[in-house]
Amino acid sequence: MEIFNIGILEILFIAVLALVLLGPDELVNNMRKAGRWAYKFFKSSYWRTFLDVKQEISEMPTKLIREAGLEESLKEANKTVEEINKQNLLAHLEAEPRIRTADRSPLDRQTPVHEGTETDQQRILPPLPPDSGGDSHDAANGK
């Protein structure tokens, strides 16, 4: 958690430093003074004016759009964007099976194998040695 881009450790360091510099009695008195000053400031007309200006600035884009009559144009533009997105989605869903077929490797394709011809997999992989009938563990140990 950070307040004014100051972390908890920095706040703790500042508090310990204030305690060392001011001492426990002066620290309490100064904190009371700071609290009274903050209370007076936040109740003052300056703070209210600041909040009013802040709210006017945040509402200004909405007011300008309404006054210029752009609200309807903005709704139409959003509607057009949604329609285009739907069309793109449908086109993608229609093209997806063709893409999947084109992306498959020749080994994955279902090609008919005629009797007496090798498949691609048989040409790539060497044949397995014949099984001796015994346990592979026994054969490895010489039994």
Secondary structure, 3 states (H helix, E strand, C coil): CCECCECHHHHHHHHHHHHHHHHHHHHHHHHHHHHHHHHHHHHCHHHHHHHHHHHHHHHHHHHHHHHHCCHHHHHHHHHHHHHHHHHHHHHHHHHHHHHHHHHCCCCCCCCCCCCCCCCHHHHHCCCCCCCCCCCHHHHHCCC
